[in-house]
Amino acid sequence: MHNGAILLVEDNKKDGLLTLRALKKISVANHVDVVHDGQEAIDYLLGEAGDGSGTKKALPALVILDLKLPKLDGHEVLQQIRAHARTKLLPVVILTSSDEKKDIEQSYNLGANSFVSKPVNIDEFTRAVKDLGLYWLIINKTVI
């Protein structure tokens, strides 16, 4: 079961703030948790709740994942997400500055649900994130 939150995995503070601002503009009520490297993302998704009960945290409704991350890159994170029964169906959108064909192919081969290149223009970036939020949080139906 998911908790309705969004997990934003982004090491660039400027891009993280722009993403948060764009999500607010569409009045998405979902809480956004932000982690700054690949290992933090795996710990968030597969780690325990932290209350000493040994239970897992509720999963987010959506993961927005950058590829260029410290510790574990986005492809490694995606691979681990898809390797676990608990997270294998979790919607994962790649939002990255790369538009290289090899990154796109590898992302889809590893099970990404969507691949979006970050536009350089701030208005286009905002529009892209707003569209992602509308589709993945309101229009799309999931099984998790």
Secondary structure, DSSP 8 states (H G I E B T S, - for coil): -B-S-EEEE---HHHHHHHHHHHHHTT----EEEE-SHHHHHHHHHSB-SSSS--B--B-SEEEE-SS-SSS-HHHHHHHHHHSTTTTTS-EEEEES---HHHHHHHHHTT-SEEEE--SSHHHHHHHHHHHHHIIIII-----
